[in-house]
Amino acid sequence: RYWGGGGSRANWNATANTNWSATSGGANNASVPGSTDDVFFDGVGTFAQNNATLSASITIQSLNMTGYTGTTTQGNNVVLTIGGNGVVCKIQSTWNGNATGQTIVFTGTSGTNLYTPPPAGTGIRDTQQNGARGTTQLQAALSNSDRLLIDRGTFDTNGFTVTLTDRLDNTTVGTNTRVLTMGSSTINCADRINLTSTNFTITAN
């Protein structure tokens, strides 16, 4: 699905008409993306740079915002789940998502998901790795995020700096196999590091 931005409202889930097209630059009113869809904000089309509002929790395969310069606002207690295996989650535009309950969750169970977080000055409240045997790997610095939660699988900071306004935490689901791979990364936590050693491995340098 491609963001067309010309629907009845700015919401991702607006239905009459929707903001979505089945092709880049195509006509609006394709179905709202779901768990089997790759989602693109490529900025192609008359209204495709319009701002977007993620007002309800949604699961999609992947997200690529290369070419989009608008602003996306993630509502309170809204969860964006990236459910694909070995996919891209690339956010290059302004993302207003650093308030109550706003989360990006990676649930893939194989392969490596390549995650480019929102640019500095905007952010996600919580980033959560929750895919058993899956890996999420940073492709840029993770900044202005509240918490990094590692509940299942591997989170690879890939040498990039991680700056958290709250904490690094792996205790939400404390018995699953979890790995934090750091390389040469520095992780800055404004509040605390809250980790259990049960089934948890840190690989640094």
C-alpha positions, 0 to 999 in steps of 0.5 A: 500500500502507498500513502496517497494522502487525499482521503476523507481524513488524515487517519491511516484508517480513514475509510471513505475515501481511504488515503491508500493506493495499490500503486505508487502515485495511483488513485486513492481508496485502496483498502487500509493496509493490514498484516500482509501489506508492505507500506510505502510513503514515497511522496509520489502523487498530488497529496502524497506529502500530506501529514498522516495520523496513526490513530489506531493500532495496526500490524503491517509487514514493513514500512518504508518512508523514503521520499516522504517529508510530511509529519506522522503523528502516532496517537496515545496508546497506539501500537505500530507492529512490524510483523515481517521477517527480514524487512525494512522499517525506515522512518526518515520524516518527522514522527510525533510519537513520544507520548503515552503508550506509543510503541513500535514493536518488531515481531518477526521470527526469522531474518534481520529487520533493518530499522531506521528510527525517526530523525533526531528531535522526533521519536518513539516512546517505546521500541520493543523487540518481541519476535522470538528468533528474529533480529532487529538491527539499527541503521541509524542512531536511536534518539529521543526514545523513552524505553528500549524493551527486549522481550524476545529475539535479538536487538542489534544496535549495530555500533550506533548510539542509543539515547533513552529518556527512561530505560533499557529493560528486558523484564517484561517477558523475563524467561524468553531467550534474548540477545543485545548485540552492541558492537561499538555502541554507547547506550545512554539511559537517563533513568536506569538499566533494568535487566534480568540475566535469565536467558539474556546475553549481551555481546559487545565489541 
